[in-house]
């Protein structure tokens, strides 16, 4: 071990000083000729370059040092969005070899396993058991394990117990790295103090700008020149202090959350600063706006997107930047877990209504949580509401709520309702149902879900002694519908905004879609050509949140490339009819009821064929 001699020409401070003097000579020409150390200009450059050199030194430490993670804990790095490869690439079942490893690794009775595809594109699983293993129990265990991990448009054919399976070729992918080594910050960490130390304090005492200040007996003119120099140097102080401040805020900026650094003034404290800077303006100033920090945060999420192969900015580009960042933080933190199961389908033997990985991912992207299948009719029934198609409502029920309004008339002129920042909570529904008379009829129609979350589609009408009328109109239609009557304008506006939020809440809760894998539709007519066909059934009112083309594109980008997807958009009545057959079909599969599977497979095919 030896001490290596440092190259004196590699000294960054000398590089800065040399470049500074070269630039000054080139720019000043014959005006400035004295470049000796006693010259004030040279002194300023010297001290400022030293401050830059010190700042350069503080930014040369390992990246982890700036995250403020004291211990090398994987969970702490995960909160910053820096996930290990062992977490990101946690085993997912994709290939035949994955299924073989899954079965041999989880069922102790299975010694060797071989998986292949038969002529109907169904998996054929051969297993070699250990001595004295129960054939029937092993077959059931393999079947249950397979369906717990089954991917979209896959299904199981036969499970065969065999005496001997030849040696299988080892999978080279077994040797892929399981962890990402993140260098822990060493014992040397950047010493960025909580308070900035001004470069003015490094000047010789004769300048009168250091901590000791001016000596006594100086003239007012000389004092003014000193304050002028201090003000000039204060610009450099602010530049340096801001750089240190941003270094302190890296731990907040590079955090997988919506947090941004708080409002603050730069911590520059020099002698007699109140004589140079307006103290009130200084205290209320903010060196960087919230927009600046939100933009920086967004760029950090862009980097994580490129790491994980996502484009979360595009998903939420309809939101303002702070809301967009909040949503991006949530979905980026969820993506690694969701993507491990992105191709997984539901478990056909699970009676609780398990859902596919695709459903879970899309739900997270749209801002709600989905854990199991729930009929859409249940969402509306819990509020005692019935959802009708527009055609049925406008032909049979609109007379119950319609009102004649002449928009150009002086009387009954609709007025705009002021938008309020109100959040709907479930406990609000009781009060809402008492104030909004449309809920007394227990009816909603599809256009309400599409347009009812926009306060601009509501108006108030003043009717003198009768009070105020809250009315609603579907864009491009002439019919106005009475929502409720109020005696106070303030009560009407609050109820209208709350009702808007309720419709939005109802809309989000009813956002769902159904994946029909044709390989599972056993209607007694084998057709291997349909093995990769997937029909996606979507409620028509989903277009209120996502436009049809955008929603379909969102789903397509999350599907495996070999799947042929077809989209059908059903109105309320047809979606309810479809759900009756769908949930009976799911129950028949869970119960292994072959006649039921046959009956409801045919029913589903019939409904889909009449789309």
Steps between C-alpha positions, in 0.01 A plus 500: 500500500641841409398862468454599140639839401227730378541673167518871581350582160189301592414745778151627416548823694800592287303415186222738608744775589690468173182506291369802692812708445512404131138610456550826690806592290314421178191701597665801668773570244718789609261620772620248757872430507585412861435129565710467814352355820463843666252615232139504634363343180750216524412456868127474420569245226732307729247468784209427267699226323589351837127491587427332166777248565353418840154461343651275231653286776164466678336368181762229437372254761308180418144565392358314801657757733250764390192284561539528877480122546706425807486121469510283190142375523327380186165637617649849530623489141161367387332810645723705272401292199841332472397137500737208493494268200402222739180691571429617146576163340340288767393170348202529267342208324536556126669205328458123510820479705346741753206263550739204540702682766179614672363147533823325604586780741162510679370142504730271697349182351608604148855397419508598132249691286465551126255746341400510133213618275256255340323534164220710659755747643440377854779423744588135543683443829698184572626445853731239646424448869717400789459153647172431687338828385119514472423529128156655549616760752802591286276546195266729699794701638644553151159608366441750783853642474473540123170689516636724775766611252321461166560772244250660264377280214658188645332189636583158630440184304619177663720426801680168450684302769796324337771266630796676346579832333837544335746768606376847417735761360598757758360847447775754460265762640543336842834677518366852459598736781247522780615817670626838404801606702460861605821644637454623850635843573840474657617655822568832321176689445447849361510751780222731393426710806151614584607867476694640209833671581544811288802547274518857632632366829812371318611844384794677671397727790610811310197465267263555794245241377582203723333405828689772694370771267639849450749655734401822675549847358430426130318758291143457376629490142738215582225319690270530196768346277540208743123435499502521121770228490306288750186527285698399191648195677158411637398393147777235506399402854147429384623290207719286726240474778237391249728220373552372854130533572409287200749236613320482835166465322610206281365255760153659465515552126610140434227352714225284353223725626333831419719686751696802383739724697314760704508873452816650637736797477870442442696479828747780423591698812758774476578798719274803441279311253198707606674810363534335158183289456135578572442259791123467454533415131784261582291309755205462266705410192536148366806423292322223305129476427292190560472466122879472480508217754201320345679516164816356653295227668336419168843456338596256776188297421595514130830334594324226696263449206796433273639250753172306526397538135187703577354836396301621798509862381287400200251317722430806716563783252147635556584599859680811625867445588464459882211252458688326220806455721290362785338243270831413335664440839223259601499301176881486460533360852233241417624404153777254600254294701221529244721416205611172652142382452408708196431191285330296772135411460239424767498171690205301364467306828486812717138561604580841653527657154874537441598735218779515245825691540389722212187607692708586805749701293240701308308570822817636662568715193147644516533573872293232671564160654365175358543172683207286388214487252188688613191529277437854382138477611630467859671838486175680418281278718688601817359852445159367398554621143413344168710588196303530176603535140444848359254367244279344767521799733414760236204298368348377828617707797605851400153644572564438871787750507481722192425870519431755227760778493537773243869589527471841336206620711546750781312277745626151577839591361757232597797631698845348527586318823826590672744209520609405852784283629296226668595135548228236520506254791274199542341650809385794284252285308233504770482881495531505121211259452280730713594816306512371138150406394614311188634234735149450639400347166788248528591559138817594314566479131827448313534860383493603865812293566668649195410867553380521861847543648542838325357795697465699174209274399296619801321831533295676764172682432360763733120470536436787743279381786548137396874518563766350275485209258802280424480364145719284277540478124684252280714691246348515149155405635207735563356332811559652844448278805417610852758377749351667808350819647664721764403812694860622540748555219799401715337167589429433132858568389647282774259214425563529124877476545467211743264321260757548220765339717260214582445431128876508446546261793231270362662516159839395630355219711315361199804508273560139411539266207471128447757278329346207313765246407357292219726209593283467815164514319426129487182479296562146372656624173879478514670773301875527557516810280331704777763418762650852494176692450396738777178701505500801731154609612482865612203703636410773254507779760871436562555754221421769758849455646694371202419551137429175319813498285727598789350238732540222244857606431575496873378140524680386186836626622474283813412176320744229384584537131356161395147577625239611248283747688151608399308776679124519552323792671170407662220726618352454849232245414736282297779517755257377768388216274862409432587507872228247586651243263858596585475448876307177456774382264767590758313307770456197274876491436576537872260212577633289208140486377547390137133536392498850648827591327355381170171690548648835602788483253238481225304787659809723512590419140145584396510840676841584350387403151215755519720794596 
